[in-house]
Structures are given as structure tokens and as C-alpha cells.
Amino acid sequence: MLAKILESSKEEVISASGYPQAEDLLILGTKAFFDSLAAGVLKAALQGKDPAAAVEQLAPVVHSKQDTGNLGATIIVFKETEGTQVTPVQEISEEKAPLQEKPQLSSYLRKGLSFIQNFVSKKLPERRIYVRPGETEEEVPQKRKTMVTVGAILVVLLVVSIGFGIRAKNVREQKGRYEERLTQAEHEFDESLSLASLNPERARELFANSKGAAEALLGEGIKDKRLDLLSQKLSENQGNILGEYKVDPELFVDLSLQVSGFEGQEVASSGKTIFVLDKKGKRIISVDFGTKKTQVASGPDQIGEAQSLAAYEDRVFILTPDGVSEVGKTKSQVIDKSWDGEVLVYAYAGNLYLIDKVGSTIWRYPGTGEAFASKQNWLAPGTKVDLSQVKSVTIDGTIFLLSSSGKLSKFSLGNPTGFTPQGVFPELSTPDAIYTNEELKYVYVLERSGKRVVVLEKDGKYKAQYTSDKIGEAQDLAVSEKEGKIVILTGGKLLSIKISHL
């Protein structure tokens, strides 16, 4: 075969090294020589491995060309020869003696040439050439580069495939660890939907279990389309099943626009009117539930040292150090103080009720038109209860009391009745205010620490809860199911929450 070993370059000098084999032919020619003679012609001329015969074949072809002044070549053949041993001549004349220096000179020359060859081979770039049968030419650096590239690609593919295999194995193992829990969570969710109307408590329990399991799996960093779908369904049905509503209370009325610097601490409601007491500013502002009409109901000249607030229809009462006074167009003392320590006041059905915390008694002052009759112990004879921790009271015909300990109590006809919140999660720990009336179907409990308003049926069963960071700032609340609003007091503003559980 014929292979190209070296090609001249103007930019750099190129060298090559190797070991020729017997009968190898080496052609060194000008560019014009190789341009003029096709590779097939050269290969045919060299078939006989005889340089002389090759020259005879190529000469006519070369001479037939035009402008062949720069066309030339040298053909070298490598032959394997046997070494010969020269026997020294015994008789050497003096005239021939100087010839003995030639071997020494030749040795020096060979060493010099060898040094030059080694020096040049180290300094000049080298290109290694390998010729194999069936190929015309193979430049190893380029092919080696291709092979290295292909090898690198194969290695990368191998590594990637191994990585995918390991990842698939890990996914299978991880899925095996959580799949049973996910399946159970899906089953509990589906069951909670089917029981929502038949057994709300059981439905809430199953829904809470499913939600807890889904949140735990998400917390572990589990990525699964089934889990994502379950989380979406839980979010969409949380209000219907758990009665949990995340809300953003809207501004109902800005009380500070009515009275500059107004800061309310307590709310009393009757009918469609909300009354808000500012103890420091010594003012009471009334707000209509439906129209939001706002006006000052009483000012500093009447409020004085007001401690608490009560309202019935359009009548407003305040608790003072001297007793209970009615304020409005005029101020009049309606009940003189006859108790020791702290009391809570509430107006219902034209009567006034006082929760005597020290005496652990509920006093009822029957209304007689504009005045009130003497107090009566509302508790049934022989009933003993501890009212020292009561912090909030509301009445709808029965009396609901909220204690500082978080306990909720209910009294009917002077007797305590069983009233325990059921199904609230998390449980009420530090509730702050309670509200209901004879027109409302439910009882509403404000818990600032939980940033929520919890809705209970009047037998204590859980119905719903509304959560918001703004609820954590509320001091008191009032509710109108007819208007579909829960109104909370936050200092100088009343905020409203749309009721969704009805």
C-alpha cells in the first residue's frame, strides 16, 4: 500500500521517526511531482520493489508533462543484508599506516551525527505514522483524538446511565418507604369526603389524619404527583371538611377617622348596632352593622372612669367604680354598687346581669322600664360554682362564661349544664372573648394566641375556625350571621371577616 508520511509546511518543520521494514520504499519528491502523478501510477511503478525499474516506468510519464523543471523525486529502498567480517591484513606498509585513523574518524562522525539526530528529534515536533493493510493513510493524532472523543462520550454515557440506574433504584426504594403511607392518606381523604354529611366528626378526624400524613411526606422532601394532587385536594376541601378558613380581614370602619386618636378596648352589640368603648379617650362610638354608619354615642363628660360596657337595643350602660350608669343623651345612675371586687356587666332582654367574681354569684337586675329592680341571685338554690377567673360573658337566654384558664361554662335556668368544646384542633388553650346572642346559631370564641376565631355549636361541637395574623391583634368581637360578618376590634379599627361556614 501507499501511505503519506510527511508533507512540507511553511509554518513549521515536521519530522517523523520509525523503523522501516525490509523491502520498504521511501519516496521523497517535490510538490509538483506528487501533484503530477496520481497515487495509482506511483503504486503501480513501485510494485516490483525495485527503484531502478520504478524510475524507468515513471520517467516517460514525467517527461510527457509540461513545465517539469521543479518536478523531481528520490526513491530509496530498504534491504536487509548480512554483516561481513573483515580479517585484518598482517602486512601493512608504513605508507598505509595513516589509514588506521579512518575508523576513529568515522566513529567520531557517527557520534556527531547521532547527537545531531537526537537533538533535532527532541526539538522538532514528531508525528508517529502507522500503516496497516487495507488503508490508504492514517494520521494517528487525528484518529486518536477522534477515538479519545468517542471514548469520552461513551464513558459519559456509561456514567450517566449508571447515574440514572442508581437514581431509579433510589426512587424505587424511597417510593417503597412512603407509598403505603401515601395510599393510606388518600384512602382517609376519600373516606372523609363520603362521611362529611353523615358523620362530620369522623370526617374531620379522617381529614386531619390525611392532612397530617401529607404534610409529613412533604416535609421529608417527597416528590410525587400523587402527593401533589392529594395536597391540592386537601387544600380545596379544607373549609368544607375541617371548617378551617384562612382569611384576610377587610377594613370595616376606621374609628380614628370619627374621633382622632380613638383606641377601642371593648365591644358590646345589640340588634344591628355595635358599640365600642375607648376607656382612655372616654368615648363610645356606635356603628351600624349593615350601613356602617358611625357616630359618637357618648363623650368624656359622661364616660368618666368607665370599666366595662353593656348594651341593649339603643340603651348603653357602663360599669363605673360607683355602680352602673346609663349614658347617651343624659347620664343616670341605674345601679348602686353593692359588691366587692371585680364584676362583669351584660345587658339582655331589658335586664342587667352582673358576674360577681369575688362572691362567685350571678346577680340579675330585672328591668322595670327606665329603672331596674333590686338584684336577685340568678343561680339556682344550692348551686356553687367558682367564678373568680371569669373574663368574658355572653347571653342568649342561657349564660356562657369564659374563664382565664380557658374553660367554657354554660348555665341554663340557674344551673350549670355540660358544655365542653369537642373536635377543636388544636384545642382551645387561652381564649380571650366569647360572643353569641338569641339570633345567632353558633357561639364564637376569640383566641389571640392562636390567631383564630373558633365557631362552636351551642352544645359545644366544633363547627369551623377562621385564622389570620390580624386576629392576633384583636381585643374583642361581635357577629351578625344575618349580615354574614364577624367583626373584630383592633385598636382604632373594626375589621370584618366574611362568614363561610353557614
C-alpha positions, 0 to 999 in steps of 0.5 A: 500500500501507499501511505503519506508520511510527511508533507512540507509546511511553511509554518513549521518543520515536521519530522517523523521517526520509525523503523522501516521494514525490509523491502520498504520504499521511501519516496521523497519528491517535490510538490509538483511531482506528487501533484503530477502523478496520481497515487495509482501510477506511483503504486503501480511503478513501485510494485516490483520493489525495485527503484531502478525499474520504478524510475524507468516506468515513471520517467516517460510519464514525467517527461510527457508533462509540461513545465517539469523543471521543479518536478523531481523525486528520490526513491530509496529502498530498504534491504536487509543484508548480512554483516561481513567480517573483515580479517585484518591484513598482517602486512601493512606498509608504513605508507598505509599506516595513516589509514588506521585513523579512518575508523576513529574518524568515522566513529567520531562522525557517527557520534556527531551525527547521532547527537545531531539526530537526537537533538533535532528529534527532541526539538522538532515536533514528531508525528508517529505514522502507522500503516496497516493493510487495507488503508490508504493513510492514517494520521494517528493524532487525528484518529486518536483524538477522534477515538479519545472523543468517542471514548469520552462520550461513551464513558459519559454515557456509561456514567450517566446511565449508571447515574440514572440506574442508581437514581431509579433504584433510589426512587424505587426504594424511597417510593417503597418507604412512603407509598403505603403511607401515601395510599393510606392518606388518600384512602382517609381523604376519600373516606372523609369526603363520603362521611362529611354529611353523615358523620362530620366528626369522623370526617374531620378526624379522617381529614386531619389524619390525611392532612397530617400524613401529607404534610409529613411526606412533604416535609421529608422532601417527597416528590410525587404527583400523587402527593401533589394532587392529594395536597391540592385536594386537601387544600380545596376541601379544607373549609368544607371538611375541617371548617378551617378558613384562612382569611384576610380581614377587610377594613370595616370602619376606621374609628380614628377617622370619627374621633382622632386618636380613638383606641377601642378596648371593648365591644358590646352589640345589640340588634344591628348596632355595635358599640365600642368603648375607648376607656382612655379617650372616654368615648363610645362610638356606635356603628351600624352593622349593615350601613356602617354608619358611625357616630359618637354615642357618648363623650368624656363628660359622661364616660368618666372612669368607665370599666366595662360596657353593656348594651341593649337595643339603643340603651348603653350602660357602663360599669363605673367604680360607683355602680352602673350608669346609663349614658347617651343623651343624659347620664343616670345612675341605674345601679348602686354598687353593692359588691366587692371586687371585680364584676362583669356587666351584660345587658339582655332582654331589658335586664342587667346581669352582673358576674360577681367574681369575688362572691362567685354569684350571678346577680340579675337586675330585672328591668322595670322600664327606665329603672331596674329592680333590686338584684336577685341571685340568678343561680339556682338554690344550692348551686356553687360554682367558682367564678373568680377567673371569669373574663368574658360573658355572653347571653342568649337566654342561657349564660356562657362564661369564659374563664382565664384558664380557658374553660367554657361554662354554660348555665341554663335556668340557674344551673350549670349544664355540660358544655365542653368544646369537642373536635377543636384542633388544636384545642382551645388553650387561652381564649380571650372573648366569647360572643353569641346572642338569641339570633345567632346559631353558633357561639364564637370564641376569640383566641389571640394566641392562636390567631383564630376565631373558633365557631362552636355549636351551642352544645359545644361541637366544633363547627369551623375556625377562621385564622389570620395574623390580624386576629392576633391583634384583636381585643374583642368581637361581635357577629351578625350571621344575618349580615354574614360578618364577624367583626373584630376590634383592633385598636382604632379599627373594626375589621370584618371577616366574611362568614363561610361556614353557614 
